[in-house]
Amino acid sequence: MGTNHGLCRFNPSDYSCKNFTVKDGIQNYEYNTGAALKLKDGTLLFGGVSGFNIIDPNKIENKKSTPPVVVITSFKIFGKETPIGNNNIILSYKENNLAFEFAALSYYRNQENHYAYMLEGFDQDWFFSDTRRYVTYSKLEPVNILSK
């Protein structure tokens, strides 16, 4: 379907939609009413404000995308950058103000990634931060890991 927000692949069996935008390579977000045609070979032609797209429905991948790997890109203790590497970090009980920045390792439509985080032993559940990629925890209570 052509829409004013790109092209939409609609699945009538489960009523799901997959939206395609200029980030996927289509001509524009807006398509003209009635400017669609199914050609003899089964391809679809959609006319819009900046030209047209010819789409072969058999060549559109139907796979659900796998979420990208998320990594911590910055770790700060009381606002001071602290290297993390691949090691465990042991903190003093006084080091109770922590900040993390994180990023998804994907360049495809990365502005559409949405994040959630949870600090085990502190947060009761996941916190969904939309596109925000940082979190700060202050006044954390000390935990004795040596006794565990």
N, C-alpha and C positions, 0 to 999 in steps of 0.2 A: 504494500500500500504506500502511495505517496502522501506525505503529510506536510505540514508547515514546520516540522521539526526533523526532517530527514525521511528516510525510507524505513518502513516497518515490515518485518516478516511476522505475520500473524499465524499462529497455530490454532485452528478451530477445535482440535481435540482437547486441548487443555487451556485454551484462551490466553496463552502466553504470547508475548511480543518481544522481538529482538529489534532494537532500533539501530539504524546505521546513519552516521553523520558524515560531515566533511572530513572528520578525522579518519574515517574508513575509506576515503577516496571518492565519495560521491560529489556531484557538481555544485551543490548548494544545499542549504537546509530546506528551502521552499520548493514545492512541486505544484504544478498547475492542475486545477480540477479538470478531469476529463482527458488529460494528456498522458495516457497510459495505453499500451498496446502489447498484446501477446503475439509474437512473431511466429511464423510457420515452424521454425526449428525449436520452439518452446522457450526461447529467450524473451525477456520482458524489457520493454522500452518505457522509460519514465521521462517526461519533459518537465523542466523546471525553469526558474528565472535566469539561470546561467548556462543553459544548454540542456543536454539530456544524458541519461545513463542507459546502457544496455547491460542487462544482468542475466546471467545463466543461473537459474535457481539450483541446478544440479552441482554447481561449483562452489556454492556457499557452504562453508563448514558449519555443521550443526553441533559440533562439540561444545560442551560447556567449558568455559575457560577455567584453568586451574589458577587459584590465587597465587600471586608471586610470593617468593620468599621475602620475609621482612627481617631487617637487620638493625641493630642499634648503631647509629652513626655518631652519637655524642653522648658522653656520660660526664656529669658534673657533680662535684661535691661542694656545697656552699658556693655555687657559681663558678668554681674553678674546674677547667677541663681536666679530666683524668683519663689516661690511656687505659683501654680495657683489653685489647688483644684477644687471645683465646683462653685466657686464664680465669680462674675463680678470683673473686675480689673479696678480701676480708677487710671489714671496716671496723673502726673503733666505735664504741657506743656514742661518742661525741659527734661522729659523722652521720648525722641524722637528717640532713637536708640534701636530697638527691634529685637530679634532673636528667631526663633521658630524651634524646631525639631519635627517631627511627624513620626508616624509609623502605618502601617496597622496591625490590630489584626488578623493575619492569619499566621500559621506556614507552610501551604501547599504551596510549591513553592514560598515562600515569596520573594526570590531574583528576581522573575519575576514581582513583583508589580511595577507599574508606577504611578507617582504622578502628581497632578496639584494643584495649590493654587492660591488664589486671596484675597487680602486685600480690602474689600469693602470700597469705598470712596477714595482709592488710586490707585489700579490697574484698568485699563479699561476693562480687560478681564482676563481669566484664563491663568496662566503661566504653561506650561507643563515642568516639571523638570526631566522627565524620571525616573531614580531610586534614584535621589538625594532627601534626606529626610530633608532638612533644608532650611531656607530662612532668610535673614537679611534685615531689612528696616531701613534706616538711614535718618536723617533730616526730619522726618515726621512733617507736619504742625499740630498745635493744633486744636482740635475740641471741641466746648463747648456742651457737651451732656446735660447739665442742661437746655439749652434753647430749646431742641427738645421735 
